[in-house]
């Protein structure tokens, strides 16, 4: 007889009055703190003024929250959030449950929306500081993969976004959701995959001593991360009703453009199309050549 894993971990770490602080929120915070630390080390290693990092952190924090939240609301539940007075729920960081209101850290986030938000934020950042876009994207994706690993662990603690039924011995029975059969722990599949992508990227960065082929790491990162997402979606439960009967679900359709962008980036990078975008230091600033 197979011994499946009964998962009944409380998603709330502690309560402050009627508000509960979740493991998901802690993972989100850790993702930003570790990301800041790693990027700070890269900036120091390559002689970039740290003051640009503080602005970058603010841009990324707003971009991830706004993009991920809007992505979920517009891609997965537009009929709900764009009707009546439900639009206000798009910006509320709280959710009402049977035992009261809880701080959810914006439960209901879409990684594809976060990716779009990050790209928009970086364009705004580049415009303001005239920093080399290829240089900074090649480094940002390293910590974004690590952040994705923490976020998916948060989904596991929330007992959400898991897979279809499985007979594999590592199947999870999500007791808190009244599940009685084992399901694929797709949150773990994604978390582990993203952590491996992070390790590979950071090892490549260190091996090259920061002297990366411009655009190549970003391209391969897009292919790897969204390729993983595309494959894992095949064993993931439908997230919304309209996905029923679809050959590919919404997450897969949204992943395909990012994979294609990754292929294009790699082709252009290996043709040397971004080689002219070297880092120039002048008065402690980085300019586009």
Secondary structure as a PSIPRED ss2 file (coil, helix, strand):
# PSIPRED VFORMAT (PSIPRED V4.0)

   1 X C   1.000  0.000  0.000
   2 X C   1.000  0.000  0.000
   3 X C   1.000  0.000  0.000
   4 X C   1.000  0.000  0.000
   5 X E   0.000  0.000  1.000
   6 X E   0.000  0.000  1.000
   7 X E   0.000  0.000  1.000
   8 X C   1.000  0.000  0.000
   9 X C   1.000  0.000  0.000
  10 X C   1.000  0.000  0.000
  11 X C   1.000  0.000  0.000
  12 X E   0.000  0.000  1.000
  13 X E   0.000  0.000  1.000
  14 X E   0.000  0.000  1.000
  15 X E   0.000  0.000  1.000
  16 X E   0.000  0.000  1.000
  17 X C   1.000  0.000  0.000
  18 X C   1.000  0.000  0.000
  19 X E   0.000  0.000  1.000
  20 X E   0.000  0.000  1.000
  21 X E   0.000  0.000  1.000
  22 X E   0.000  0.000  1.000
  23 X H   0.000  1.000  0.000
  24 X H   0.000  1.000  0.000
  25 X H   0.000  1.000  0.000
  26 X H   0.000  1.000  0.000
  27 X H   0.000  1.000  0.000
  28 X H   0.000  1.000  0.000
  29 X H   0.000  1.000  0.000
  30 X H   0.000  1.000  0.000
  31 X H   0.000  1.000  0.000
  32 X H   0.000  1.000  0.000
  33 X H   0.000  1.000  0.000
  34 X H   0.000  1.000  0.000
  35 X H   0.000  1.000  0.000
  36 X H   0.000  1.000  0.000
  37 X H   0.000  1.000  0.000
  38 X H   0.000  1.000  0.000
  39 X H   0.000  1.000  0.000
  40 X H   0.000  1.000  0.000
  41 X H   0.000  1.000  0.000
  42 X H   0.000  1.000  0.000
  43 X H   0.000  1.000  0.000
  44 X H   0.000  1.000  0.000
  45 X H   0.000  1.000  0.000
  46 X C   1.000  0.000  0.000
  47 X C   1.000  0.000  0.000
  48 X C   1.000  0.000  0.000
  49 X C   1.000  0.000  0.000
  50 X C   1.000  0.000  0.000
  51 X H   0.000  1.000  0.000
  52 X H   0.000  1.000  0.000
  53 X H   0.000  1.000  0.000
  54 X H   0.000  1.000  0.000
  55 X H   0.000  1.000  0.000
  56 X H   0.000  1.000  0.000
  57 X H   0.000  1.000  0.000
  58 X H   0.000  1.000  0.000
  59 X H   0.000  1.000  0.000
  60 X H   0.000  1.000  0.000
  61 X H   0.000  1.000  0.000
  62 X H   0.000  1.000  0.000
  63 X H   0.000  1.000  0.000
  64 X H   0.000  1.000  0.000
  65 X H   0.000  1.000  0.000
  66 X H   0.000  1.000  0.000
  67 X H   0.000  1.000  0.000
  68 X H   0.000  1.000  0.000
  69 X H   0.000  1.000  0.000
  70 X H   0.000  1.000  0.000
  71 X H   0.000  1.000  0.000
  72 X H   0.000  1.000  0.000
  73 X H   0.000  1.000  0.000
  74 X H   0.000  1.000  0.000
  75 X H   0.000  1.000  0.000
  76 X H   0.000  1.000  0.000
  77 X C   1.000  0.000  0.000
  78 X H   0.000  1.000  0.000
  79 X H   0.000  1.000  0.000
  80 X H   0.000  1.000  0.000
  81 X H   0.000  1.000  0.000
  82 X C   1.000  0.000  0.000
  83 X C   1.000  0.000  0.000
  84 X C   1.000  0.000  0.000
  85 X C   1.000  0.000  0.000
  86 X H   0.000  1.000  0.000
  87 X H   0.000  1.000  0.000
  88 X H   0.000  1.000  0.000
  89 X H   0.000  1.000  0.000
  90 X H   0.000  1.000  0.000
  91 X C   1.000  0.000  0.000
  92 X C   1.000  0.000  0.000
  93 X C   1.000  0.000  0.000
  94 X E   0.000  0.000  1.000
  95 X E   0.000  0.000  1.000
  96 X E   0.000  0.000  1.000
  97 X E   0.000  0.000  1.000
  98 X C   1.000  0.000  0.000
  99 X C   1.000  0.000  0.000
 100 X E   0.000  0.000  1.000
 101 X E   0.000  0.000  1.000
 102 X E   0.000  0.000  1.000
 103 X E   0.000  0.000  1.000
 104 X C   1.000  0.000  0.000
 105 X C   1.000  0.000  0.000
 106 X C   1.000  0.000  0.000
 107 X C   1.000  0.000  0.000
 108 X C   1.000  0.000  0.000
 109 X C   1.000  0.000  0.000
 110 X C   1.000  0.000  0.000
 111 X H   0.000  1.000  0.000
 112 X H   0.000  1.000  0.000
 113 X H   0.000  1.000  0.000
 114 X H   0.000  1.000  0.000
 115 X H   0.000  1.000  0.000
 116 X H   0.000  1.000  0.000
 117 X H   0.000  1.000  0.000
 118 X H   0.000  1.000  0.000
 119 X H   0.000  1.000  0.000
 120 X H   0.000  1.000  0.000
 121 X H   0.000  1.000  0.000
 122 X H   0.000  1.000  0.000
 123 X H   0.000  1.000  0.000
 124 X H   0.000  1.000  0.000
 125 X H   0.000  1.000  0.000
 126 X H   0.000  1.000  0.000
 127 X H   0.000  1.000  0.000
 128 X H   0.000  1.000  0.000
 129 X H   0.000  1.000  0.000
 130 X C   1.000  0.000  0.000
 131 X C   1.000  0.000  0.000
 132 X C   1.000  0.000  0.000
 133 X H   0.000  1.000  0.000
 134 X H   0.000  1.000  0.000
 135 X H   0.000  1.000  0.000
 136 X H   0.000  1.000  0.000
 137 X H   0.000  1.000  0.000
 138 X H   0.000  1.000  0.000
 139 X H   0.000  1.000  0.000
 140 X H   0.000  1.000  0.000
 141 X H   0.000  1.000  0.000
 142 X H   0.000  1.000  0.000
 143 X H   0.000  1.000  0.000
 144 X H   0.000  1.000  0.000
 145 X H   0.000  1.000  0.000
 146 X H   0.000  1.000  0.000
 147 X H   0.000  1.000  0.000
 148 X H   0.000  1.000  0.000
 149 X H   0.000  1.000  0.000
 150 X H   0.000  1.000  0.000
 151 X H   0.000  1.000  0.000
 152 X H   0.000  1.000  0.000
 153 X H   0.000  1.000  0.000
 154 X H   0.000  1.000  0.000
 155 X H   0.000  1.000  0.000
 156 X H   0.000  1.000  0.000
 157 X H   0.000  1.000  0.000
 158 X C   1.000  0.000  0.000
 159 X C   1.000  0.000  0.000
 160 X C   1.000  0.000  0.000
 161 X C   1.000  0.000  0.000
 162 X C   1.000  0.000  0.000
 163 X E   0.000  0.000  1.000
 164 X C   1.000  0.000  0.000
 165 X E   0.000  0.000  1.000
 166 X C   1.000  0.000  0.000
 167 X C   1.000  0.000  0.000
 168 X C   1.000  0.000  0.000
 169 X C   1.000  0.000  0.000
 170 X C   1.000  0.000  0.000
 171 X C   1.000  0.000  0.000
 172 X E   0.000  0.000  1.000
 173 X E   0.000  0.000  1.000
 174 X E   0.000  0.000  1.000
 175 X H   0.000  1.000  0.000
 176 X H   0.000  1.000  0.000
 177 X H   0.000  1.000  0.000
 178 X C   1.000  0.000  0.000
 179 X C   1.000  0.000  0.000
 180 X C   1.000  0.000  0.000
 181 X C   1.000  0.000  0.000
 182 X C   1.000  0.000  0.000
 183 X E   0.000  0.000  1.000
 184 X C   1.000  0.000  0.000
 185 X C   1.000  0.000  0.000
 186 X H   0.000  1.000  0.000
 187 X H   0.000  1.000  0.000
 188 X H   0.000  1.000  0.000
 189 X H   0.000  1.000  0.000
 190 X H   0.000  1.000  0.000
 191 X H   0.000  1.000  0.000
 192 X H   0.000  1.000  0.000
 193 X H   0.000  1.000  0.000
 194 X H   0.000  1.000  0.000
 195 X H   0.000  1.000  0.000
 196 X H   0.000  1.000  0.000
 197 X H   0.000  1.000  0.000
 198 X H   0.000  1.000  0.000
 199 X H   0.000  1.000  0.000
 200 X H   0.000  1.000  0.000
 201 X H   0.000  1.000  0.000
 202 X H   0.000  1.000  0.000
 203 X H   0.000  1.000  0.000
 204 X H   0.000  1.000  0.000
 205 X H   0.000  1.000  0.000
 206 X H   0.000  1.000  0.000
 207 X H   0.000  1.000  0.000
 208 X C   1.000  0.000  0.000
 209 X C   1.000  0.000  0.000
 210 X C   1.000  0.000  0.000
 211 X C   1.000  0.000  0.000
 212 X C   1.000  0.000  0.000
 213 X C   1.000  0.000  0.000
 214 X C   1.000  0.000  0.000
 215 X C   1.000  0.000  0.000
 216 X H   0.000  1.000  0.000
 217 X H   0.000  1.000  0.000
 218 X H   0.000  1.000  0.000
 219 X H   0.000  1.000  0.000
 220 X H   0.000  1.000  0.000
 221 X H   0.000  1.000  0.000
 222 X H   0.000  1.000  0.000
 223 X H   0.000  1.000  0.000
 224 X H   0.000  1.000  0.000
 225 X H   0.000  1.000  0.000
 226 X H   0.000  1.000  0.000
 227 X H   0.000  1.000  0.000
 228 X H   0.000  1.000  0.000
 229 X H   0.000  1.000  0.000
 230 X H   0.000  1.000  0.000
 231 X H   0.000  1.000  0.000
 232 X H   0.000  1.000  0.000
 233 X H   0.000  1.000  0.000
 234 X H   0.000  1.000  0.000
 235 X H   0.000  1.000  0.000
 236 X E   0.000  0.000  1.000
 237 X C   1.000  0.000  0.000
 238 X C   1.000  0.000  0.000
 239 X C   1.000  0.000  0.000
 240 X C   1.000  0.000  0.000
 241 X H   0.000  1.000  0.000
 242 X H   0.000  1.000  0.000
 243 X H   0.000  1.000  0.000
 244 X C   1.000  0.000  0.000
 245 X C   1.000  0.000  0.000
 246 X C   1.000  0.000  0.000
 247 X C   1.000  0.000  0.000
 248 X C   1.000  0.000  0.000
 249 X C   1.000  0.000  0.000
 250 X H   0.000  1.000  0.000
 251 X H   0.000  1.000  0.000
 252 X H   0.000  1.000  0.000
 253 X H   0.000  1.000  0.000
 254 X H   0.000  1.000  0.000
 255 X H   0.000  1.000  0.000
 256 X H   0.000  1.000  0.000
 257 X H   0.000  1.000  0.000
 258 X H   0.000  1.000  0.000
 259 X H   0.000  1.000  0.000
 260 X H   0.000  1.000  0.000
 261 X H   0.000  1.000  0.000
 262 X H   0.000  1.000  0.000
 263 X H   0.000  1.000  0.000
 264 X H   0.000  1.000  0.000
 265 X H   0.000  1.000  0.000
 266 X H   0.000  1.000  0.000
 267 X H   0.000  1.000  0.000
 268 X H   0.000  1.000  0.000
 269 X H   0.000  1.000  0.000
 270 X H   0.000  1.000  0.000
 271 X C   1.000  0.000  0.000
 272 X C   1.000  0.000  0.000
 273 X C   1.000  0.000  0.000
 274 X C   1.000  0.000  0.000
 275 X C   1.000  0.000  0.000
 276 X C   1.000  0.000  0.000
 277 X C   1.000  0.000  0.000
 278 X C   1.000  0.000  0.000
 279 X C   1.000  0.000  0.000
 280 X E   0.000  0.000  1.000
 281 X E   0.000  0.000  1.000
 282 X E   0.000  0.000  1.000
 283 X C   1.000  0.000  0.000
 284 X C   1.000  0.000  0.000
 285 X E   0.000  0.000  1.000
 286 X E   0.000  0.000  1.000
 287 X E   0.000  0.000  1.000
 288 X C   1.000  0.000  0.000
 289 X C   1.000  0.000  0.000
